[in-house]
Amino acid sequence: MLEQLAESGLQSVGFAPGFDRQGRLDDARKAEAVALARKADTVLLFLGLDEIKESEGIDRSDMKLAVNQLDLLEAIGQVNPNVVVVLSAGASLETPWLKNCRALVYGALGGQAGAGAMLDVLTGKVCPSGKLAETWANAYHETPARAHFGGEGRTVEYRESLYVGYRYHQTAGIPAAFPFGYGLSYTSFEYSDLKAGPAGVTLTVTNTGSVAGAEIVQLYVAKPDAKIFRPAQELKGFARVFLNPGESREVTIPLDDKAFRYWNVLTNHWEVEGGCYELRVGASCEDIRLQAEVTVEGTAAPDPYAGKEMLHYKTAEVRKITDAEFEALLGRPIPESKTKIDRNMTLGELSHGRSPLGWAASAVLGHLLRKSMENGKPDLNILFQYNMPLRALAKMTNGAVSMGMVDGIVMEAQGFWIIGLLRVAYEAIKNVILNAQLEKRLHQG
């Protein structure tokens, strides 16, 4: 960003790191940033998640920015109210701190050219047109998976079923901080002249602002009188249209047979509930501008949940789902929460096995991981390895480990110490021979 800033046309009064990336308190850095903020007309404050908070192979323990970042935002806001937060994060966050900034620009994980793209948006060279691909909840405890995802136990129960993201929030009536499909722009758009049928919709979109920009028109399908439990509405299509100021264009969003169907566990087939549907067109799931009704012919399939107690699935109160309701949805008893020593066990979980070699491997990886985090420089390779299932060894080692060798490691972890080691050795020799034969064929080809 600093390299790109010189070419942006913005006049910078300077740069200050402001905070430690791994969350340590640093009063000197904060004081330097606050002093610099006093000299600026507008502050660009870059906040986000680090490798410990968010990475492959782990789940986040909360949805918060680090305390030292929030302290800095509040301190800068007290000396300069014109704060623009540029946020780098791969997923949604709680945002009670919005009161301390004038604008929030979400850069997600920008990648190699992210800095230049962000400056183009900040300077107005490009009109932003991005829309959120996920719901931003007000708080972690208001998310549908809060009660059953992660935490204690050996299993994760997806009790929320269809009610993920906006499908949960809108059906259960839980307000969101930022809804699915939301996104601001430097211009405005008007929707008109909706024509709708089971095959899709056509409408006119007009740029009513003063700058050129793109709009993402979203089409949601709803069945308010549904007998089969389903979300209040579901995204079934969208279209992107770029318009100059004052320009209008006709936009078509098609629908196919998949737009109205649901999976029926009784018939083991996709089915359609016949009757009246609402086609809703909007700029987000909560900003519906136009809507129309269409009639769709159904397949007359029986209700797969008839006679079963599914009250909380009908109301989307998924945090209240009982064991009986979840078993009715599963169609079988809830699996026991116990450790299974198989290909899906992670390297970090080898401590649950019956092999001293596994215990040692798990302990060494755990020690190295904790040490790297304590030093403020998390080793992502070790992090991936610690949380990697054994089966991935056969896919991530460029042919050095075969699935047969993995099965030998599993036998070792199950307590078959000698047989397991012999199986690993046998499969290793076999793997070397097969790899050599393959390489020879490739060279001959």
Buried (B, 14 or more C-beta within 10 A) or exposed (E): BEEBBEEBEEEEEEBBBBBBBBBEEBEEBBEBBBEBBEEBEBBBBBBBBBBBBBBEBBEBEEBBBBEBBBBBBBBBBEBBEBBBBBBBBEEBBBBEBEEBBBEBBBBBEBEEEBBBBBBBBBEEEBBBBBBBEBBBBBBBEBBBBBBBBEEEEEEEBBBBBBBBBBBBBBBBEBEBBBBBBBBEBBBBBEBEEBEBEBEBBBBBBBBBBEEBBBBBBBBBBBBEEBEBBBBBBBBBBBBEBEBEEEEBBEBEBEBEEEBBBBEBEEEEEBBBBBBEBBBBBBBBBBEBBBBBEBEBEEEEBEEBBEEBEBEBBBBBBBBEBEEEBBEBBBEEEEEEEEEEBBBEBBBBBBBBBBBEBBBEBBEEBBEBBEEBBEEEEBBBEBBBBBBBBBBBBBEEEEEEBBBBBBBBBBBBBBEBBEEBBBBBEEBBEEBEEEBEEEEEEEEEE
